[in-house]
Amino acid sequence: MVSGVLIGRFQPFHLGHLSAVKFALSEVDSLFIVIGSAEKSHQIQNPFTAGERIRMIKDSLDESKIKGHRWLTIPVPDGKTHSIWIRTIKDLVPRFEKVFTNDRLTKLLFDEQKFEVIETPYLDRSQYSGTEIRMKMIKDGEWKNFVTKSVANIIKEIKGEQRLRSIIKNQRLK
């Protein structure tokens, strides 16, 4: 059995992420979805909690009929140094052989550790970007077409658009 790791912040989990999960699962038997910056929330770059992101991923993969025994989410906090962050992932995640990432630094760090690093094909990166989706949410733009129905429902339930606008407003007051 070959296992892999897909690392992301998933702020929010969008259709580009779903495409990356599907691609990774076509390459491995089981996939560990590492939720980076797990300790962060209620920030413009990281508005959602680790628990909210876990739920977004689970509900989206359920909605997409991806079998739950093939994947597991694992929240991982940021490390103070890159070497500690890699060590933390290796300590928290069960054995894996492949790393799926498009992040240059993550690729470099795992290459140095002798892991097989595979880039995932992008959907239209200009549209399927957490930053772009968050900006659309703040500006009351159309963002729901870029996420699963499950994610849209979770964001509505937790008042995610209002949270982002409140974060922006609080930053302006400082």
PyMOL commands that set and color helices and strands:
alter all, ss='L'
color gray80, all
select helices_A, chain A and resi 15-27+50-63+68-70+82-92+104-112+130-138+144-146+149-157+160-173
alter helices_A, ss='H'
color red, helices_A
select strands_A, chain A and resi 3-8+30-35+71-75+98-100+116-118
alter strands_A, ss='S'
color yellow, strands_A
deselect
rebuild
show_as cartoon
